[in-house]
Amino acid sequence: MSTAAHTDWQHRPAPATPGAWIDRAAEVAAVLATDAAARDRAGATPYDEVQLLKDSGLVTLLGPVEHGGGGQDWPTAYRVIREVAKADGSIGQLLGYHYLWNWAARLVGTREQWEHVEAEAARHRWFFGGAVNPRDNDVVVRDEGETLTFTGRKSFSTGSKVSDVTVLEGVLEGSVGPDNPEGDHVFAIVPSDSAGLTFHDDWDNIGQRLTESGSVTIDEVRVPWSAAAGYVDKSFQRRVYNTLNVPTIQLVFAHFYLGIAAGALETARTYTRTKSRSWLHGGHERAVDEPYVIDTYGDLTAKLWAAEALADRVAEEGWELHQDPDAVTEQARGEHEVRVAAVKARATDVALETANRIFEVTGARSTATAEGLDRFWRNIRTHTLHDPVAYKRREVGRFVLTGELPQPTWYS
């Protein structure tokens, strides 16, 4: 992707409405789409792509207006993620994770902490990475008096190699016990070029190839206690709102799945209209007149539209919780997570089906490597393995049958 694609953004006013931000995302997507398949094959580190997100202002969408941010809400952010993912699933994921990790200070931190982080992030257009996979329990946080040190390894550190700051997560040494089996988790934001952080080039998966999701070694990275999100006098200030991290990021997942699916359908449609040939026994001159082709596009589109509508509705419901963090109850949080689980389950199924079935209506020649249609399925298949979708359906089923609410965790 040519860096020349970025140069005109800096002299344009920032969008001021949700619709204008979504339009800006569509412009970014148009730039990404020009060589998305080629960039996917090359698998190069996406420095230019992240710079595009910065130059266009998309990284500031959730930030405070008074510091140069967009002042928008999560429903708009989800739509922006979806729009970018239509063109490039990897960059859609990176942007979605960036929004979550930027917001993590607000989810977990004190008001003083998150106001500082959000102001600095908007002012400097920080891009966030994260070494926060709680399933890796080998990062130890040691109390050194006035400071903390993080030491260990994380299997995944999505986006950190191309980021300005990285969110670290670990367990406070000595905090695990019979009454606290998970221990006390500590989150802190550090510069990505901090001494002791080593990002490894070991992300070599079949999909989401440009997300820089390789492992990271953390060797005595030191932060002041004041940077430990949500801690006051070395004690974590618990509230239900802290646990909205999982439904928030699960909605991020669902929206970039749906974006990738929409991109697959749009790309396939263009191919069908311009390159596909009708079948010799069908009696039609054009592929677009084949009944099975018409039926398939109608079926996939209807399913996608329904999933998008559900995702948008649940995003609006979630925003109501974000607007009054101190008022969030366990019941409201749990019911929201069930709704998010339903979105995640439907988005997974719809996206996988769409990315698979487009080949039925594009034809054998569409499998050529140069067309790049396979990237949509590879991207969706790779990330939908993040957590088994069967457990999301189970959350919904248990709630419907017994009223049971999902128990909050740091991961899924």
C-alpha positions as CSV (number, residue, x, y, z in Angstrom):
1,M,0.0,0.0,0.0
2,S,1.5,3.3,-1.0
3,T,2.1,5.9,1.7
4,A,0.9,8.5,-0.8
5,A,-2.6,7.2,0.0
6,H,-2.4,9.0,3.4
7,T,-1.3,12.4,2.5
8,D,-4.6,14.2,1.9
9,W,-6.2,13.3,5.3
10,Q,-4.2,15.8,7.3
11,H,-5.8,18.8,5.7
12,R,-9.4,17.6,6.1
13,P,-11.6,18.4,9.1
14,A,-12.4,15.6,11.4
15,P,-15.9,14.0,11.0
16,A,-18.4,15.3,13.4
17,T,-21.3,12.8,13.3
18,P,-21.6,9.0,13.5
19,G,-22.5,8.9,9.8
20,A,-19.5,11.0,8.9
21,W,-17.2,8.7,10.8
22,I,-18.6,5.7,9.1
23,D,-18.1,7.4,5.8
24,R,-14.5,8.1,6.8
25,A,-14.1,4.4,7.6
26,A,-15.5,3.6,4.1
27,E,-12.8,5.8,2.5
28,V,-10.1,4.1,4.5
29,A,-11.5,0.7,3.4
30,A,-11.4,1.8,-0.2
31,V,-7.7,2.5,0.1
32,L,-7.1,-0.9,1.8
33,A,-9.2,-2.7,-0.8
34,T,-7.0,-1.7,-3.7
35,D,-4.3,-4.3,-2.8
36,A,-5.8,-6.3,0.1
37,A,-5.2,-9.7,-1.5
38,A,-1.6,-8.8,-2.4
39,R,-0.8,-7.5,1.0
40,D,-2.3,-10.6,2.6
41,R,-0.1,-12.8,0.4
42,A,3.0,-10.8,1.3
43,G,2.3,-10.9,5.0
44,A,4.4,-7.8,5.7
45,T,4.2,-5.9,9.0
46,P,1.4,-3.4,8.5
47,Y,3.2,-0.1,9.4
48,D,1.6,1.7,6.5
49,E,-1.9,0.4,7.3
50,V,-1.6,1.6,10.9
51,Q,-0.3,4.9,9.8
52,L,-3.4,5.2,7.6
53,L,-5.6,4.6,10.6
54,K,-3.8,7.4,12.4
55,D,-3.8,9.8,9.5
56,S,-7.5,9.3,8.9
57,G,-8.2,9.9,12.5
58,L,-10.0,6.6,13.1
59,V,-7.7,5.8,16.0
60,T,-9.2,8.8,17.9
61,L,-12.8,8.0,17.4
62,L,-13.6,7.2,21.0
63,G,-11.3,9.9,22.4
64,P,-12.4,13.2,24.1
65,V,-13.1,16.0,21.7
66,E,-11.3,18.6,23.8
67,H,-8.0,16.7,23.2
68,G,-8.6,16.0,19.5
69,G,-10.7,12.9,19.7
70,G,-13.9,12.1,17.9
71,G,-16.1,11.9,21.0
72,Q,-18.1,9.0,19.5
73,D,-19.8,6.0,21.1
74,W,-19.3,2.3,21.0
75,P,-22.1,1.6,18.5
76,T,-20.4,3.9,16.1
77,A,-17.0,2.3,16.8
78,Y,-18.4,-1.1,16.0
79,R,-19.8,0.1,12.7
80,V,-16.4,1.6,11.8
81,I,-14.7,-1.7,12.7
82,R,-17.1,-3.5,10.4
83,E,-16.5,-1.1,7.6
84,V,-12.7,-1.4,7.7
85,A,-12.9,-5.2,8.0
86,K,-14.9,-5.4,4.8
87,A,-11.7,-4.5,3.0
88,D,-9.1,-6.0,5.3
89,G,-10.0,-8.3,8.1
90,S,-6.6,-8.0,9.7
91,I,-6.8,-4.2,9.9
92,G,-10.4,-4.4,11.1
93,Q,-9.2,-6.6,14.0
94,L,-6.3,-4.3,14.8
95,L,-8.6,-1.3,14.9
96,G,-11.1,-3.1,17.1
97,Y,-8.5,-4.3,19.5
98,H,-7.1,-0.8,19.6
99,Y,-10.5,0.6,20.6
100,L,-10.9,-2.0,23.4
101,W,-7.4,-1.5,24.8
102,N,-7.8,2.3,24.7
103,W,-11.1,1.9,26.6
104,A,-9.5,-0.5,29.1
105,A,-8.3,2.4,31.2
106,R,-11.9,3.4,31.6
107,L,-13.1,-0.1,32.2
108,V,-10.5,-0.9,34.9
109,G,-8.9,2.3,36.0
110,T,-9.7,5.2,38.2
111,R,-11.2,8.4,36.8
112,E,-7.8,10.1,37.1
113,Q,-6.1,7.3,35.2
114,W,-8.5,7.0,32.4
115,E,-8.9,10.7,31.8
116,H,-5.1,11.0,31.5
117,V,-4.8,8.0,29.2
118,E,-7.6,9.1,26.9
119,A,-6.3,12.7,26.7
120,E,-2.8,11.6,25.8
121,A,-4.0,8.9,23.4
122,A,-6.2,11.4,21.5
123,R,-3.6,14.2,21.5
124,H,-0.8,12.0,20.2
125,R,-2.9,9.6,18.1
126,W,-1.5,6.6,20.0
127,F,-2.1,3.1,18.5
128,F,-2.6,0.5,21.2
129,G,-1.3,-3.1,21.3
130,G,-1.9,-5.6,24.0
131,A,-0.2,-8.4,25.8
132,V,-3.2,-9.3,27.9
133,N,-4.2,-12.9,27.3
134,P,-5.2,-14.0,30.8
135,R,-5.0,-17.7,29.8
136,D,-1.2,-17.3,29.9
137,N,-0.7,-17.3,33.6
138,D,3.1,-17.0,33.5
139,V,3.4,-13.2,33.8
140,V,4.3,-12.4,37.3
141,V,3.9,-8.9,38.7
142,R,6.2,-8.2,41.6
143,D,5.7,-5.4,44.2
144,E,9.0,-3.4,44.4
145,G,7.8,-0.8,46.8
146,E,7.0,2.3,44.8
147,T,7.1,0.4,41.5
148,L,5.9,-2.9,40.0
149,T,7.8,-5.2,37.6
150,F,6.2,-7.4,35.0
151,T,8.1,-10.6,34.0
152,G,7.0,-13.5,31.8
153,R,5.7,-14.3,28.4
154,K,2.5,-14.0,26.5
155,S,1.6,-16.3,23.6
156,F,-0.2,-13.5,21.7
157,S,0.4,-9.7,21.7
158,T,-1.8,-8.5,18.9
159,G,-0.7,-5.3,17.3
160,S,2.1,-4.5,19.8
161,K,4.8,-4.5,17.2
162,V,3.1,-1.7,15.3
163,S,1.8,0.1,18.4
164,D,2.9,3.2,20.4
165,V,1.8,1.8,23.7
166,T,1.1,-1.8,24.9
167,V,-1.3,-2.9,27.6
168,L,0.4,-5.4,30.0
169,E,-1.4,-7.9,32.2
170,G,-0.2,-10.2,34.9
171,V,-0.9,-11.6,38.3
172,L,0.4,-10.0,41.5
173,E,3.0,-12.3,43.1
174,G,1.6,-14.0,46.2
175,S,-2.0,-13.1,45.6
176,V,-3.2,-16.6,44.5
177,G,-4.8,-18.6,47.3
178,P,-7.7,-20.8,48.2
179,D,-10.0,-17.7,48.5
180,N,-8.5,-16.0,45.4
181,P,-7.7,-18.8,42.9
182,E,-7.2,-16.4,40.0
183,G,-5.1,-14.0,42.0
184,D,-5.1,-10.2,41.6
185,H,-4.7,-9.2,38.0
186,V,-2.8,-6.0,37.2
187,F,-3.1,-4.0,34.0
188,A,-0.7,-1.2,33.0
189,I,-0.1,0.7,29.9
190,V,3.6,1.1,28.8
191,P,5.4,2.5,25.8
192,S,5.9,-0.3,23.3
193,D,9.6,0.4,23.0
194,S,10.1,-0.1,26.8
195,A,13.3,-1.8,27.8
196,G,12.4,-5.5,28.5
197,L,9.7,-5.9,25.9
198,T,10.7,-8.2,23.0
199,F,8.1,-8.9,20.3
200,H,8.7,-12.1,18.4
201,D,8.0,-12.6,14.7
202,D,6.3,-15.9,15.2
203,W,2.7,-15.2,14.0
204,D,2.4,-17.5,11.0
205,N,-1.2,-18.6,10.9
206,I,-3.4,-19.2,7.9
207,G,-5.6,-16.1,8.5
208,Q,-5.5,-12.6,10.0
209,R,-1.9,-12.6,8.8
210,L,-1.3,-8.9,9.2
211,T,-2.4,-8.6,12.9
212,E,1.1,-9.1,14.3
213,S,-0.3,-11.5,16.9
214,G,3.0,-13.1,17.8
215,S,4.3,-13.7,21.2
216,V,6.1,-11.3,23.5
217,T,8.7,-11.7,26.2
218,I,8.4,-9.4,29.2
219,D,11.6,-9.0,31.2
220,E,11.3,-6.9,34.3
221,V,9.3,-4.1,32.7
222,R,9.0,-1.5,35.5
223,V,6.0,0.7,36.0
224,P,5.0,3.0,39.0
225,W,2.2,1.7,41.2
226,S,0.3,4.8,40.0
227,A,0.1,3.2,36.6
228,A,-1.6,0.0,37.9
229,A,-5.1,0.4,36.5
230,G,-7.8,0.6,39.2
231,Y,-5.4,0.4,42.2
232,V,-5.5,2.9,45.0
233,D,-3.0,2.5,47.8
234,K,-2.2,-0.9,46.3
235,S,-5.8,-2.1,46.6
236,F,-7.9,-2.8,43.5
237,Q,-11.1,-0.8,43.4
238,R,-13.6,-3.4,42.3
239,R,-16.9,-2.7,40.6
240,V,-19.2,-4.6,38.2
241,Y,-18.2,-2.3,35.4
242,N,-14.7,-3.8,35.4
243,T,-16.2,-7.0,34.1
244,L,-17.6,-5.5,30.9
245,N,-14.3,-6.1,29.1
246,V,-15.4,-9.5,27.9
247,P,-18.8,-8.5,26.3
248,T,-17.2,-5.4,24.9
249,I,-14.4,-7.3,23.1
250,Q,-16.7,-10.2,22.1
251,L,-18.8,-7.6,20.2
252,V,-15.6,-6.3,18.6
253,F,-15.1,-9.9,17.4
254,A,-18.6,-10.2,16.1
255,H,-18.5,-7.0,14.2
256,F,-15.2,-7.7,12.3
257,Y,-16.5,-11.2,11.5
258,L,-19.6,-9.6,10.0
259,G,-17.4,-7.0,8.2
260,I,-15.3,-9.8,6.7
261,A,-18.4,-11.6,5.6
262,A,-19.8,-8.4,4.0
263,G,-16.5,-7.9,2.2
264,A,-16.6,-11.5,1.0
265,L,-20.1,-11.1,-0.4
266,E,-19.3,-7.8,-2.1
267,T,-16.1,-9.1,-3.7
268,A,-17.9,-12.2,-4.8
269,R,-20.8,-10.2,-6.3
270,T,-18.3,-8.2,-8.4
271,Y,-16.7,-11.3,-9.6
272,T,-20.0,-13.0,-10.5
273,R,-21.2,-9.9,-12.4
274,T,-18.0,-9.4,-14.3
275,K,-16.2,-12.8,-14.6
276,S,-18.4,-15.8,-13.8
277,R,-19.9,-17.8,-16.6
278,S,-23.3,-19.4,-16.8
279,W,-23.5,-23.1,-16.8
280,L,-23.9,-24.8,-20.2
281,H,-27.0,-26.7,-19.2
282,G,-28.8,-23.8,-17.5
283,G,-30.1,-22.0,-20.6
284,H,-28.9,-18.6,-19.4
285,E,-26.4,-16.3,-21.1
286,R,-25.3,-14.6,-17.8
287,A,-24.3,-16.1,-14.5
288,V,-26.4,-13.4,-12.7
289,D,-29.6,-15.0,-14.3
290,E,-28.9,-18.5,-13.0
291,P,-31.7,-19.3,-10.4
292,Y,-29.3,-21.0,-8.0
293,V,-26.9,-18.0,-8.1
294,I,-29.8,-15.6,-7.4
295,D,-31.0,-17.8,-4.6
296,T,-27.6,-18.1,-3.0
297,Y,-27.0,-14.4,-3.0
298,G,-30.4,-13.8,-1.6
299,D,-30.0,-16.4,1.2
300,L,-26.5,-15.1,2.2
301,T,-27.5,-11.5,2.1
302,A,-30.7,-12.0,4.2
303,K,-28.7,-13.9,6.9
304,L,-26.0,-11.2,6.9
305,W,-28.5,-8.4,7.2
306,A,-30.3,-10.1,10.1
307,A,-27.0,-10.7,12.0
308,E,-26.0,-7.1,11.4
309,A,-29.3,-5.8,12.8
310,L,-29.0,-8.0,15.9
311,A,-25.3,-6.8,16.4
312,D,-26.3,-3.2,16.1
313,R,-29.2,-3.6,18.5
314,V,-27.0,-5.3,21.2
315,A,-24.3,-2.6,20.7
316,E,-26.9,0.1,21.6
317,E,-28.0,-1.9,24.7
318,G,-24.3,-2.2,25.8
319,W,-23.8,1.6,25.3
320,E,-26.5,2.2,27.9
321,L,-24.3,0.4,30.5
322,H,-21.2,2.3,29.5
323,Q,-22.9,5.6,30.0
324,D,-23.3,5.1,33.8
325,P,-20.5,2.8,34.9
326,D,-21.2,3.0,38.7
327,A,-24.8,2.0,38.2
328,V,-24.1,-1.3,36.3
329,T,-25.5,-4.3,38.3
330,E,-24.5,-7.9,38.0
331,Q,-27.9,-8.7,36.6
332,A,-27.7,-6.1,33.8
333,R,-24.1,-7.1,33.0
334,G,-25.0,-10.8,32.9
335,E,-28.1,-10.2,30.7
336,H,-26.0,-8.1,28.3
337,E,-23.3,-10.8,28.1
338,V,-26.0,-13.4,27.1
339,R,-27.2,-11.1,24.3
340,V,-23.6,-10.6,23.2
341,A,-23.1,-14.4,23.2
342,A,-26.1,-14.7,20.9
343,V,-24.6,-12.1,18.5
344,K,-21.2,-13.9,18.6
345,A,-22.8,-17.3,17.8
346,R,-24.9,-15.9,14.9
347,A,-22.0,-13.8,13.5
348,T,-19.7,-16.8,13.6
349,D,-22.1,-19.1,11.7
350,V,-23.1,-16.4,9.2
351,A,-19.6,-15.4,8.5
352,L,-18.2,-18.9,8.0
353,E,-21.1,-19.9,5.8
354,T,-20.8,-16.7,3.7
355,A,-17.0,-17.1,3.2
356,N,-17.4,-20.7,2.3
357,R,-20.4,-20.5,-0.1
358,I,-19.3,-17.6,-2.2
359,F,-17.3,-20.1,-4.3
360,E,-20.5,-21.8,-5.3
361,V,-21.6,-18.7,-7.1
362,T,-18.2,-17.5,-8.5
363,G,-17.0,-20.7,-10.0
364,A,-13.8,-22.7,-10.4
365,R,-11.7,-19.9,-11.9
366,S,-12.4,-17.8,-8.8
367,T,-10.1,-20.1,-6.8
368,A,-7.1,-18.6,-8.5
369,T,-4.6,-17.3,-6.0
370,A,-4.6,-13.9,-7.7
371,E,-8.3,-13.4,-6.9
372,G,-7.6,-13.7,-3.2
373,L,-11.2,-14.9,-2.4
374,D,-9.8,-17.5,0.0
375,R,-8.6,-14.8,2.4
376,F,-12.1,-14.2,3.7
377,W,-12.6,-17.7,4.8
378,R,-9.0,-18.0,6.2
379,N,-9.5,-14.8,8.2
380,I,-12.8,-15.8,9.7
381,R,-11.9,-19.4,10.4
382,T,-8.7,-18.4,12.2
383,H,-10.2,-15.9,14.6
384,T,-13.5,-17.7,15.3
385,L,-11.3,-20.4,17.0
386,H,-10.5,-17.8,19.7
387,D,-13.1,-19.4,22.0
388,P,-15.5,-22.2,21.2
389,V,-18.8,-20.9,19.9
390,A,-20.6,-23.8,21.5
391,Y,-20.0,-22.2,24.9
392,K,-21.7,-19.0,23.7
393,R,-24.7,-21.0,22.7
394,R,-24.6,-22.7,26.1
395,E,-24.7,-19.3,27.8
396,V,-27.8,-18.4,25.9
397,G,-29.4,-21.8,26.5
398,R,-28.8,-21.8,30.2
399,F,-30.2,-18.4,30.6
400,V,-33.3,-19.2,28.6
401,L,-33.9,-22.5,30.5
402,T,-32.8,-21.6,34.1
403,G,-32.1,-17.8,34.2
404,E,-28.5,-18.6,34.9
405,L,-26.1,-15.7,34.1
406,P,-22.5,-16.1,32.9
407,Q,-19.9,-15.6,35.5
408,P,-17.4,-12.8,34.7
409,T,-13.9,-13.8,33.7
410,W,-11.0,-11.8,32.2
411,Y,-11.0,-13.8,29.0
412,S,-14.3,-15.1,27.6
